[in-house]
């Protein structure tokens, strides 16, 4: 006895695929929600590099690349962002995200241009280089960024 026809099977497969993708995304998001804030989230340490714009950064893990991205590049990055009180507000989760360098907040764009592929860097982005008080989260933002690729 057959309970399913080819027609019902062809409708069921896309639904199962969509459900599986949703479960994977929810799991990745839940995993990203458990990233503890770094101990220096409140302020950059004295050995952090500081740019004239006010961006502070520190290499956490040196990269193996030799090329720095420019504003005309797209990049693939893993990142997590916190407010200075240690609340995580954004993360790429387990999977890298792809962005156009010029389409990001000024401090993230500036920080990416300091990096090479494979590098992990912590960025302390002052409010004028972040959302400029125009939207939440307000104040300085802290990001851990890993540059996975330049395109």
Buried (B, 14 or more C-beta within 10 A) or exposed (E): EEEEEEEEEEEEEEEEEEEEEEEEEEEBEEEBEEBEBBEEBBEBEEEBEEEEEBBBBBBEEEBEBEEBBEEEBBBBBBBBBBBBEEEBEEBBBEEBBEBEBEEBBBBBBBBBBBBBBBBBBBBBBBBEBBBEEEEEBEBBBBBBBBBBBBE
